[in-house]
Amino acid sequence: CGDIMPHEGYEYSTVLIGDYCWFAENLRYLPSVYSAISTSSSTSPQYYVHGYEGNDVIAAKATSNYASYGVLYNFSAIMEPGVCPVGWHIPTDPEWQALELALGMSVAAVVNYGWRGSDQSTQMRSTSGWDNAGDGTNSSGFNAKPGGYSYSNGYQFIDGHGFWWTSTASDATMSIARRLSYSEPRVYRYNYPMSNGFSARCIQD
């Protein structure tokens, strides 16, 4: 872990956190692209680039938001074969909990919903790019960027908040995800609609 991992034409940095090797940047896999305002689905794979409202993959990849934040995925998209390289997968909720435990979150806190922990978000956030002096220390090497999210009315929260899927569904329409905020040192764990477009990371098998 720590070597570059190539996937679909892009070379990802990796980082060891606890016992697991993670991508140290957001996933950029983009086989197709959708407009967030005109499309929203809990069942069909959909891919978005924050602020982009077309269907041209090349044009979407040329945007500054793609360069900075990668792709936003609905839950169906992160579950598609090939989204991560061979030997890697979208992390489960327990694997996210293992990351948080490795950064000092307590066993009692890690299973809770809402804001949990102490300074784990600060350890995970990148050292630049967050609104209102909300940059982190990135002492973990996770290098979280505030890519916001997409939903049926468009896009929100870029530069202030980041959202990351787990592969753990809570029911037929909701799945567990993580949220980091410029103003909060803790990590938010909650169930979100599968139709939302969130960032994603890969973790080694």
mmCIF file of the C-alpha atoms, coordinates in Angstrom:
data_MODEL
# 
_entry.id   MODEL 
# 
loop_
_atom_site.group_PDB 
_atom_site.id 
_atom_site.type_symbol 
_atom_site.label_atom_id 
_atom_site.label_alt_id 
_atom_site.label_comp_id 
_atom_site.label_asym_id 
_atom_site.label_entity_id 
_atom_site.label_seq_id 
_atom_site.pdbx_PDB_ins_code 
_atom_site.Cartn_x 
_atom_site.Cartn_y 
_atom_site.Cartn_z 
_atom_site.occupancy 
_atom_site.B_iso_or_equiv 
_atom_site.pdbx_formal_charge 
_atom_site.auth_seq_id 
_atom_site.auth_comp_id 
_atom_site.auth_asym_id 
_atom_site.auth_atom_id 
_atom_site.pdbx_PDB_model_num 
ATOM 1   C CA . CYS A 1 1   ? 0.000   0.000  0.000   1.00 0.00 ? 1   CYS A CA 1 
ATOM 2   C CA . GLY A 1 2   ? 1.194   3.490  -0.872  1.00 0.00 ? 2   GLY A CA 1 
ATOM 3   C CA . ASP A 1 3   ? 1.887   2.572  -4.491  1.00 0.00 ? 3   ASP A CA 1 
ATOM 4   C CA . ILE A 1 4   ? -0.025  4.129  -7.370  1.00 0.00 ? 4   ILE A CA 1 
ATOM 5   C CA . MET A 1 5   ? -3.046  2.077  -8.522  1.00 0.00 ? 5   MET A CA 1 
ATOM 6   C CA . PRO A 1 6   ? -4.019  2.565  -12.181 1.00 0.00 ? 6   PRO A CA 1 
ATOM 7   C CA . HIS A 1 7   ? -7.679  2.154  -13.130 1.00 0.00 ? 7   HIS A CA 1 
ATOM 8   C CA . GLU A 1 8   ? -9.502  3.135  -16.317 1.00 0.00 ? 8   GLU A CA 1 
ATOM 9   C CA . GLY A 1 9   ? -6.825  5.574  -17.444 1.00 0.00 ? 9   GLY A CA 1 
ATOM 10  C CA . TYR A 1 10  ? -6.203  7.286  -14.097 1.00 0.00 ? 10  TYR A CA 1 
ATOM 11  C CA . GLU A 1 11  ? -3.523  6.646  -11.480 1.00 0.00 ? 11  GLU A CA 1 
ATOM 12  C CA . TYR A 1 12  ? -4.799  6.742  -7.890  1.00 0.00 ? 12  TYR A CA 1 
ATOM 13  C CA . SER A 1 13  ? -2.743  7.407  -4.798  1.00 0.00 ? 13  SER A CA 1 
ATOM 14  C CA . THR A 1 14  ? -3.242  4.869  -2.001  1.00 0.00 ? 14  THR A CA 1 
ATOM 15  C CA . VAL A 1 15  ? -2.797  5.021  1.765   1.00 0.00 ? 15  VAL A CA 1 
ATOM 16  C CA . LEU A 1 16  ? -2.702  2.487  4.610   1.00 0.00 ? 16  LEU A CA 1 
ATOM 17  C CA . ILE A 1 17  ? -5.070  3.382  7.471   1.00 0.00 ? 17  ILE A CA 1 
ATOM 18  C CA . GLY A 1 18  ? -5.157  0.779  10.199  1.00 0.00 ? 18  GLY A CA 1 
ATOM 19  C CA . ASP A 1 19  ? -5.209  -2.628 8.516   1.00 0.00 ? 19  ASP A CA 1 
ATOM 20  C CA . TYR A 1 20  ? -6.734  -1.480 5.226   1.00 0.00 ? 20  TYR A CA 1 
ATOM 21  C CA . CYS A 1 21  ? -5.380  0.069  2.041   1.00 0.00 ? 21  CYS A CA 1 
ATOM 22  C CA . TRP A 1 22  ? -7.599  2.886  0.717   1.00 0.00 ? 22  TRP A CA 1 
ATOM 23  C CA . PHE A 1 23  ? -7.671  5.106  -2.332  1.00 0.00 ? 23  PHE A CA 1 
ATOM 24  C CA . ALA A 1 24  ? -6.331  8.465  -1.148  1.00 0.00 ? 24  ALA A CA 1 
ATOM 25  C CA . GLU A 1 25  ? -8.576  10.358 -3.573  1.00 0.00 ? 25  GLU A CA 1 
ATOM 26  C CA . ASN A 1 26  ? -12.123 10.190 -4.854  1.00 0.00 ? 26  ASN A CA 1 
ATOM 27  C CA . LEU A 1 27  ? -13.092 7.712  -7.532  1.00 0.00 ? 27  LEU A CA 1 
ATOM 28  C CA . ARG A 1 28  ? -13.226 9.097  -11.100 1.00 0.00 ? 28  ARG A CA 1 
ATOM 29  C CA . TYR A 1 29  ? -14.690 6.145  -12.984 1.00 0.00 ? 29  TYR A CA 1 
ATOM 30  C CA . LEU A 1 30  ? -17.159 7.679  -15.467 1.00 0.00 ? 30  LEU A CA 1 
ATOM 31  C CA . PRO A 1 31  ? -18.637 5.333  -18.108 1.00 0.00 ? 31  PRO A CA 1 
ATOM 32  C CA . SER A 1 32  ? -21.541 7.744  -18.720 1.00 0.00 ? 32  SER A CA 1 
ATOM 33  C CA . VAL A 1 33  ? -22.768 11.031 -17.259 1.00 0.00 ? 33  VAL A CA 1 
ATOM 34  C CA . TYR A 1 34  ? -26.196 12.413 -16.377 1.00 0.00 ? 34  TYR A CA 1 
ATOM 35  C CA . SER A 1 35  ? -27.819 15.708 -15.511 1.00 0.00 ? 35  SER A CA 1 
ATOM 36  C CA . ALA A 1 36  ? -28.742 15.739 -11.830 1.00 0.00 ? 36  ALA A CA 1 
ATOM 37  C CA . ILE A 1 37  ? -31.799 17.934 -12.411 1.00 0.00 ? 37  ILE A CA 1 
ATOM 38  C CA . SER A 1 38  ? -33.368 15.754 -15.078 1.00 0.00 ? 38  SER A CA 1 
ATOM 39  C CA . THR A 1 39  ? -32.509 12.321 -13.699 1.00 0.00 ? 39  THR A CA 1 
ATOM 40  C CA . SER A 1 40  ? -32.692 10.616 -10.324 1.00 0.00 ? 40  SER A CA 1 
ATOM 41  C CA . SER A 1 41  ? -32.898 6.887  -9.701  1.00 0.00 ? 41  SER A CA 1 
ATOM 42  C CA . SER A 1 42  ? -32.623 4.397  -6.875  1.00 0.00 ? 42  SER A CA 1 
ATOM 43  C CA . THR A 1 43  ? -32.345 1.425  -9.224  1.00 0.00 ? 43  THR A CA 1 
ATOM 44  C CA . SER A 1 44  ? -30.418 2.419  -12.389 1.00 0.00 ? 44  SER A CA 1 
ATOM 45  C CA . PRO A 1 45  ? -26.686 3.253  -12.227 1.00 0.00 ? 45  PRO A CA 1 
ATOM 46  C CA . GLN A 1 46  ? -26.156 6.985  -12.655 1.00 0.00 ? 46  GLN A CA 1 
ATOM 47  C CA . TYR A 1 47  ? -22.990 9.076  -12.638 1.00 0.00 ? 47  TYR A CA 1 
ATOM 48  C CA . TYR A 1 48  ? -22.654 12.838 -12.125 1.00 0.00 ? 48  TYR A CA 1 
ATOM 49  C CA . VAL A 1 49  ? -19.988 15.521 -12.114 1.00 0.00 ? 49  VAL A CA 1 
ATOM 50  C CA . HIS A 1 50  ? -20.871 18.352 -9.736  1.00 0.00 ? 50  HIS A CA 1 
ATOM 51  C CA . GLY A 1 51  ? -22.420 21.239 -11.656 1.00 0.00 ? 51  GLY A CA 1 
ATOM 52  C CA . TYR A 1 52  ? -22.363 19.519 -15.041 1.00 0.00 ? 52  TYR A CA 1 
ATOM 53  C CA . GLU A 1 53  ? -25.738 19.260 -16.774 1.00 0.00 ? 53  GLU A CA 1 
ATOM 54  C CA . GLY A 1 54  ? -24.954 17.430 -19.992 1.00 0.00 ? 54  GLY A CA 1 
ATOM 55  C CA . ASN A 1 55  ? -24.392 13.897 -21.246 1.00 0.00 ? 55  ASN A CA 1 
ATOM 56  C CA . ASP A 1 56  ? -20.908 14.191 -22.792 1.00 0.00 ? 56  ASP A CA 1 
ATOM 57  C CA . VAL A 1 57  ? -18.323 12.197 -20.802 1.00 0.00 ? 57  VAL A CA 1 
ATOM 58  C CA . ILE A 1 58  ? -15.367 13.991 -22.427 1.00 0.00 ? 58  ILE A CA 1 
ATOM 59  C CA . ALA A 1 59  ? -16.824 17.405 -21.604 1.00 0.00 ? 59  ALA A CA 1 
ATOM 60  C CA . ALA A 1 60  ? -17.604 16.343 -18.034 1.00 0.00 ? 60  ALA A CA 1 
ATOM 61  C CA . LYS A 1 61  ? -14.045 15.114 -17.549 1.00 0.00 ? 61  LYS A CA 1 
ATOM 62  C CA . ALA A 1 62  ? -12.724 18.483 -18.753 1.00 0.00 ? 62  ALA A CA 1 
ATOM 63  C CA . THR A 1 63  ? -14.422 20.390 -15.909 1.00 0.00 ? 63  THR A CA 1 
ATOM 64  C CA . SER A 1 64  ? -12.540 21.706 -12.897 1.00 0.00 ? 64  SER A CA 1 
ATOM 65  C CA . ASN A 1 65  ? -14.925 19.914 -10.533 1.00 0.00 ? 65  ASN A CA 1 
ATOM 66  C CA . TYR A 1 66  ? -14.080 16.554 -12.093 1.00 0.00 ? 66  TYR A CA 1 
ATOM 67  C CA . ALA A 1 67  ? -10.376 17.357 -11.689 1.00 0.00 ? 67  ALA A CA 1 
ATOM 68  C CA . SER A 1 68  ? -10.812 18.372 -8.053  1.00 0.00 ? 68  SER A CA 1 
ATOM 69  C CA . TYR A 1 69  ? -13.552 16.067 -6.761  1.00 0.00 ? 69  TYR A CA 1 
ATOM 70  C CA . GLY A 1 70  ? -14.011 13.167 -9.155  1.00 0.00 ? 70  GLY A CA 1 
ATOM 71  C CA . VAL A 1 71  ? -17.446 11.666 -9.787  1.00 0.00 ? 71  VAL A CA 1 
ATOM 72  C CA . LEU A 1 72  ? -20.689 11.529 -7.809  1.00 0.00 ? 72  LEU A CA 1 
ATOM 73  C CA . TYR A 1 73  ? -22.433 8.136  -7.900  1.00 0.00 ? 73  TYR A CA 1 
ATOM 74  C CA . ASN A 1 74  ? -25.874 6.942  -6.952  1.00 0.00 ? 74  ASN A CA 1 
ATOM 75  C CA . PHE A 1 75  ? -25.905 3.712  -4.950  1.00 0.00 ? 75  PHE A CA 1 
ATOM 76  C CA . SER A 1 76  ? -26.613 1.504  -7.964  1.00 0.00 ? 76  SER A CA 1 
ATOM 77  C CA . ALA A 1 77  ? -23.549 2.932  -9.723  1.00 0.00 ? 77  ALA A CA 1 
ATOM 78  C CA . ILE A 1 78  ? -21.139 2.047  -6.916  1.00 0.00 ? 78  ILE A CA 1 
ATOM 79  C CA . MET A 1 79  ? -22.440 -1.520 -6.977  1.00 0.00 ? 79  MET A CA 1 
ATOM 80  C CA . GLU A 1 80  ? -21.662 -1.984 -10.687 1.00 0.00 ? 80  GLU A CA 1 
ATOM 81  C CA . PRO A 1 81  ? -18.876 -4.441 -11.640 1.00 0.00 ? 81  PRO A CA 1 
ATOM 82  C CA . GLY A 1 82  ? -15.689 -2.647 -12.635 1.00 0.00 ? 82  GLY A CA 1 
ATOM 83  C CA . VAL A 1 83  ? -16.242 0.510  -10.609 1.00 0.00 ? 83  VAL A CA 1 
ATOM 84  C CA . CYS A 1 84  ? -13.105 -0.391 -8.623  1.00 0.00 ? 84  CYS A CA 1 
ATOM 85  C CA . PRO A 1 85  ? -9.989  -2.141 -9.989  1.00 0.00 ? 85  PRO A CA 1 
ATOM 86  C CA . VAL A 1 86  ? -9.649  -5.906 -9.725  1.00 0.00 ? 86  VAL A CA 1 
ATOM 87  C CA . GLY A 1 87  ? -8.674  -6.704 -6.131  1.00 0.00 ? 87  GLY A CA 1 
ATOM 88  C CA . TRP A 1 88  ? -10.479 -3.630 -4.770  1.00 0.00 ? 88  TRP A CA 1 
ATOM 89  C CA . HIS A 1 89  ? -14.079 -2.851 -3.779  1.00 0.00 ? 89  HIS A CA 1 
ATOM 90  C CA . ILE A 1 90  ? -16.347 -0.144 -2.385  1.00 0.00 ? 90  ILE A CA 1 
ATOM 91  C CA . PRO A 1 91  ? -15.917 -0.292 1.418   1.00 0.00 ? 91  PRO A CA 1 
ATOM 92  C CA . THR A 1 92  ? -18.646 -1.670 3.644   1.00 0.00 ? 92  THR A CA 1 
ATOM 93  C CA . ASP A 1 93  ? -19.933 0.194  6.677   1.00 0.00 ? 93  ASP A CA 1 
ATOM 94  C CA . PRO A 1 94  ? -17.839 -2.038 9.015   1.00 0.00 ? 94  PRO A CA 1 
ATOM 95  C CA . GLU A 1 95  ? -14.747 -1.193 6.935   1.00 0.00 ? 95  GLU A CA 1 
ATOM 96  C CA . TRP A 1 96  ? -15.489 2.519  7.350   1.00 0.00 ? 96  TRP A CA 1 
ATOM 97  C CA . GLN A 1 97  ? -15.864 1.864  11.067  1.00 0.00 ? 97  GLN A CA 1 
ATOM 98  C CA . ALA A 1 98  ? -12.433 0.193  11.060  1.00 0.00 ? 98  ALA A CA 1 
ATOM 99  C CA . LEU A 1 99  ? -10.970 3.364  9.525   1.00 0.00 ? 99  LEU A CA 1 
ATOM 100 C CA . GLU A 1 100 ? -12.616 5.505  12.204  1.00 0.00 ? 100 GLU A CA 1 
ATOM 101 C CA . LEU A 1 101 ? -11.400 3.200  14.986  1.00 0.00 ? 101 LEU A CA 1 
ATOM 102 C CA . ALA A 1 102 ? -7.862  3.397  13.566  1.00 0.00 ? 102 ALA A CA 1 
ATOM 103 C CA . LEU A 1 103 ? -8.110  7.198  13.854  1.00 0.00 ? 103 LEU A CA 1 
ATOM 104 C CA . GLY A 1 104 ? -9.111  7.005  17.523  1.00 0.00 ? 104 GLY A CA 1 
ATOM 105 C CA . MET A 1 105 ? -12.907 6.858  17.519  1.00 0.00 ? 105 MET A CA 1 
ATOM 106 C CA . SER A 1 106 ? -14.222 4.830  20.430  1.00 0.00 ? 106 SER A CA 1 
ATOM 107 C CA . VAL A 1 107 ? -15.915 1.449  20.036  1.00 0.00 ? 107 VAL A CA 1 
ATOM 108 C CA . ALA A 1 108 ? -19.012 2.907  21.692  1.00 0.00 ? 108 ALA A CA 1 
ATOM 109 C CA . ALA A 1 109 ? -19.204 5.884  19.312  1.00 0.00 ? 109 ALA A CA 1 
ATOM 110 C CA . VAL A 1 110 ? -18.413 4.146  16.035  1.00 0.00 ? 110 VAL A CA 1 
ATOM 111 C CA . VAL A 1 111 ? -21.755 2.265  15.859  1.00 0.00 ? 111 VAL A CA 1 
ATOM 112 C CA . ASN A 1 112 ? -23.860 5.390  16.468  1.00 0.00 ? 112 ASN A CA 1 
ATOM 113 C CA . TYR A 1 113 ? -25.649 7.508  13.892  1.00 0.00 ? 113 TYR A CA 1 
ATOM 114 C CA . GLY A 1 114 ? -25.253 11.268 13.586  1.00 0.00 ? 114 GLY A CA 1 
ATOM 115 C CA . TRP A 1 115 ? -22.067 13.126 14.487  1.00 0.00 ? 115 TRP A CA 1 
ATOM 116 C CA . ARG A 1 116 ? -19.639 10.768 16.229  1.00 0.00 ? 116 ARG A CA 1 
ATOM 117 C CA . GLY A 1 117 ? -16.090 10.724 17.513  1.00 0.00 ? 117 GLY A CA 1 
ATOM 118 C CA . SER A 1 118 ? -13.761 13.591 18.331  1.00 0.00 ? 118 SER A CA 1 
ATOM 119 C CA . ASP A 1 119 ? -11.390 14.871 15.624  1.00 0.00 ? 119 ASP A CA 1 
ATOM 120 C CA . GLN A 1 120 ? -11.582 12.094 13.020  1.00 0.00 ? 120 GLN A CA 1 
ATOM 121 C CA . SER A 1 121 ? -12.986 14.416 10.337  1.00 0.00 ? 121 SER A CA 1 
ATOM 122 C CA . THR A 1 122 ? -10.133 16.863 10.943  1.00 0.00 ? 122 THR A CA 1 
ATOM 123 C CA . GLN A 1 123 ? -7.650  14.022 10.472  1.00 0.00 ? 123 GLN A CA 1 
ATOM 124 C CA . MET A 1 124 ? -9.341  13.011 7.199   1.00 0.00 ? 124 MET A CA 1 
ATOM 125 C CA . ARG A 1 125 ? -9.964  16.405 5.536   1.00 0.00 ? 125 ARG A CA 1 
ATOM 126 C CA . SER A 1 126 ? -7.480  17.783 3.017   1.00 0.00 ? 126 SER A CA 1 
ATOM 127 C CA . THR A 1 127 ? -5.289  20.714 3.990   1.00 0.00 ? 127 THR A CA 1 
ATOM 128 C CA . SER A 1 128 ? -6.867  23.022 1.398   1.00 0.00 ? 128 SER A CA 1 
ATOM 129 C CA . GLY A 1 129 ? -10.129 23.585 -0.450  1.00 0.00 ? 129 GLY A CA 1 
ATOM 130 C CA . TRP A 1 130 ? -12.635 23.644 2.425   1.00 0.00 ? 130 TRP A CA 1 
ATOM 131 C CA . ASP A 1 131 ? -14.808 26.725 3.024   1.00 0.00 ? 131 ASP A CA 1 
ATOM 132 C CA . ASN A 1 132 ? -14.555 29.103 5.984   1.00 0.00 ? 132 ASN A CA 1 
ATOM 133 C CA . ALA A 1 133 ? -11.114 28.013 7.211   1.00 0.00 ? 133 ALA A CA 1 
ATOM 134 C CA . GLY A 1 134 ? -12.446 24.463 7.469   1.00 0.00 ? 134 GLY A CA 1 
ATOM 135 C CA . ASP A 1 135 ? -9.344  22.727 6.133   1.00 0.00 ? 135 ASP A CA 1 
ATOM 136 C CA . GLY A 1 136 ? -8.181  19.628 7.962   1.00 0.00 ? 136 GLY A CA 1 
ATOM 137 C CA . THR A 1 137 ? -4.755  18.327 8.910   1.00 0.00 ? 137 THR A CA 1 
ATOM 138 C CA . ASN A 1 138 ? -4.950  15.259 6.627   1.00 0.00 ? 138 ASN A CA 1 
ATOM 139 C CA . SER A 1 139 ? -2.822  13.464 9.212   1.00 0.00 ? 139 SER A CA 1 
ATOM 140 C CA . SER A 1 140 ? -4.537  10.221 8.169   1.00 0.00 ? 140 SER A CA 1 
ATOM 141 C CA . GLY A 1 141 ? -3.578  10.594 4.510   1.00 0.00 ? 141 GLY A CA 1 
ATOM 142 C CA . PHE A 1 142 ? -7.221  10.072 3.483   1.00 0.00 ? 142 PHE A CA 1 
ATOM 143 C CA . ASN A 1 143 ? -7.212  13.511 1.797   1.00 0.00 ? 143 ASN A CA 1 
ATOM 144 C CA . ALA A 1 144 ? -10.993 14.052 1.798   1.00 0.00 ? 144 ALA A CA 1 
ATOM 145 C CA . LYS A 1 145 ? -12.187 16.780 -0.587  1.00 0.00 ? 145 LYS A CA 1 
ATOM 146 C CA . PRO A 1 146 ? -15.534 18.628 -0.258  1.00 0.00 ? 146 PRO A CA 1 
ATOM 147 C CA . GLY A 1 147 ? -17.284 17.445 -3.419  1.00 0.00 ? 147 GLY A CA 1 
ATOM 148 C CA . GLY A 1 148 ? -20.846 18.077 -2.233  1.00 0.00 ? 148 GLY A CA 1 
ATOM 149 C CA . TYR A 1 149 ? -23.601 15.857 -3.601  1.00 0.00 ? 149 TYR A CA 1 
ATOM 150 C CA . SER A 1 150 ? -26.313 15.569 -6.244  1.00 0.00 ? 150 SER A CA 1 
ATOM 151 C CA . TYR A 1 151 ? -30.034 14.961 -5.846  1.00 0.00 ? 151 TYR A CA 1 
ATOM 152 C CA . SER A 1 152 ? -33.214 15.373 -7.882  1.00 0.00 ? 152 SER A CA 1 
ATOM 153 C CA . ASN A 1 153 ? -33.092 19.188 -7.720  1.00 0.00 ? 153 ASN A CA 1 
ATOM 154 C CA . GLY A 1 154 ? -29.443 19.545 -8.718  1.00 0.00 ? 154 GLY A CA 1 
ATOM 155 C CA . TYR A 1 155 ? -26.219 19.923 -6.736  1.00 0.00 ? 155 TYR A CA 1 
ATOM 156 C CA . GLN A 1 156 ? -25.361 21.226 -3.277  1.00 0.00 ? 156 GLN A CA 1 
ATOM 157 C CA . PHE A 1 157 ? -22.635 21.822 -0.689  1.00 0.00 ? 157 PHE A CA 1 
ATOM 158 C CA . ILE A 1 158 ? -19.513 21.836 -2.871  1.00 0.00 ? 158 ILE A CA 1 
ATOM 159 C CA . ASP A 1 159 ? -16.443 23.179 -0.991  1.00 0.00 ? 159 ASP A CA 1 
ATOM 160 C CA . GLY A 1 160 ? -18.220 22.821 2.356   1.00 0.00 ? 160 GLY A CA 1 
ATOM 161 C CA . HIS A 1 161 ? -19.196 19.179 2.695   1.00 0.00 ? 161 HIS A CA 1 
ATOM 162 C CA . GLY A 1 162 ? -18.251 15.782 1.321   1.00 0.00 ? 162 GLY A CA 1 
ATOM 163 C CA . PHE A 1 163 ? -20.335 12.593 1.246   1.00 0.00 ? 163 PHE A CA 1 
ATOM 164 C CA . TRP A 1 164 ? -19.043 9.033  0.709   1.00 0.00 ? 164 TRP A CA 1 
ATOM 165 C CA . TRP A 1 165 ? -21.044 5.879  0.128   1.00 0.00 ? 165 TRP A CA 1 
ATOM 166 C CA . THR A 1 166 ? -20.569 2.591  1.892   1.00 0.00 ? 166 THR A CA 1 
ATOM 167 C CA . SER A 1 167 ? -21.734 -0.566 0.120   1.00 0.00 ? 167 SER A CA 1 
ATOM 168 C CA . THR A 1 168 ? -24.005 -1.403 3.066   1.00 0.00 ? 168 THR A CA 1 
ATOM 169 C CA . ALA A 1 169 ? -27.692 -0.931 2.278   1.00 0.00 ? 169 ALA A CA 1 
ATOM 170 C CA . SER A 1 170 ? -30.061 -0.402 5.200   1.00 0.00 ? 170 SER A CA 1 
ATOM 171 C CA . ASP A 1 171 ? -33.195 -1.243 3.186   1.00 0.00 ? 171 ASP A CA 1 
ATOM 172 C CA . ALA A 1 172 ? -34.416 -1.260 -0.424  1.00 0.00 ? 172 ALA A CA 1 
ATOM 173 C CA . THR A 1 173 ? -34.103 2.511  -0.884  1.00 0.00 ? 173 THR A CA 1 
ATOM 174 C CA . MET A 1 174 ? -31.543 3.701  1.700   1.00 0.00 ? 174 MET A CA 1 
ATOM 175 C CA . SER A 1 175 ? -27.851 3.071  2.314   1.00 0.00 ? 175 SER A CA 1 
ATOM 176 C CA . ILE A 1 176 ? -25.306 4.082  4.945   1.00 0.00 ? 176 ILE A CA 1 
ATOM 177 C CA . ALA A 1 177 ? -22.885 6.861  4.060   1.00 0.00 ? 177 ALA A CA 1 
ATOM 178 C CA . ARG A 1 178 ? -20.420 9.236  5.695   1.00 0.00 ? 178 ARG A CA 1 
ATOM 179 C CA . ARG A 1 179 ? -20.411 13.030 5.691   1.00 0.00 ? 179 ARG A CA 1 
ATOM 180 C CA . LEU A 1 180 ? -17.553 15.377 6.532   1.00 0.00 ? 180 LEU A CA 1 
ATOM 181 C CA . SER A 1 181 ? -18.134 19.098 7.081   1.00 0.00 ? 181 SER A CA 1 
ATOM 182 C CA . TYR A 1 182 ? -15.888 22.184 7.107   1.00 0.00 ? 182 TYR A CA 1 
ATOM 183 C CA . SER A 1 183 ? -17.314 23.183 10.509  1.00 0.00 ? 183 SER A CA 1 
ATOM 184 C CA . GLU A 1 184 ? -17.323 19.858 12.345  1.00 0.00 ? 184 GLU A CA 1 
ATOM 185 C CA . PRO A 1 185 ? -14.336 17.816 13.633  1.00 0.00 ? 185 PRO A CA 1 
ATOM 186 C CA . ARG A 1 186 ? -16.483 14.675 13.982  1.00 0.00 ? 186 ARG A CA 1 
ATOM 187 C CA . VAL A 1 187 ? -17.778 12.261 11.312  1.00 0.00 ? 187 VAL A CA 1 
ATOM 188 C CA . TYR A 1 188 ? -21.463 11.959 10.406  1.00 0.00 ? 188 TYR A CA 1 
ATOM 189 C CA . ARG A 1 189 ? -22.941 8.488  9.801   1.00 0.00 ? 189 ARG A CA 1 
ATOM 190 C CA . TYR A 1 190 ? -26.460 8.216  8.445   1.00 0.00 ? 190 TYR A CA 1 
ATOM 191 C CA . ASN A 1 191 ? -28.859 6.482  6.050   1.00 0.00 ? 191 ASN A CA 1 
ATOM 192 C CA . TYR A 1 192 ? -29.356 8.350  2.779   1.00 0.00 ? 192 TYR A CA 1 
ATOM 193 C CA . PRO A 1 193 ? -31.570 7.794  -0.284  1.00 0.00 ? 193 PRO A CA 1 
ATOM 194 C CA . MET A 1 194 ? -29.872 5.556  -2.840  1.00 0.00 ? 194 MET A CA 1 
ATOM 195 C CA . SER A 1 195 ? -30.803 8.076  -5.535  1.00 0.00 ? 195 SER A CA 1 
ATOM 196 C CA . ASN A 1 196 ? -28.385 10.684 -4.145  1.00 0.00 ? 196 ASN A CA 1 
ATOM 197 C CA . GLY A 1 197 ? -25.065 11.159 -5.891  1.00 0.00 ? 197 GLY A CA 1 
ATOM 198 C CA . PHE A 1 198 ? -22.125 10.854 -3.473  1.00 0.00 ? 198 PHE A CA 1 
ATOM 199 C CA . SER A 1 199 ? -18.368 10.484 -3.783  1.00 0.00 ? 199 SER A CA 1 
ATOM 200 C CA . ALA A 1 200 ? -16.776 7.039  -3.465  1.00 0.00 ? 200 ALA A CA 1 
ATOM 201 C CA . ARG A 1 201 ? -13.497 5.431  -2.499  1.00 0.00 ? 201 ARG A CA 1 
ATOM 202 C CA . CYS A 1 202 ? -12.107 1.967  -3.156  1.00 0.00 ? 202 CYS A CA 1 
ATOM 203 C CA . ILE A 1 203 ? -10.501 -0.291 -0.543  1.00 0.00 ? 203 ILE A CA 1 
ATOM 204 C CA . GLN A 1 204 ? -8.237  -3.261 -1.181  1.00 0.00 ? 204 GLN A CA 1 
ATOM 205 C CA . ASP A 1 205 ? -9.746  -6.771 -0.860  1.00 0.00 ? 205 ASP A CA 1 
# 
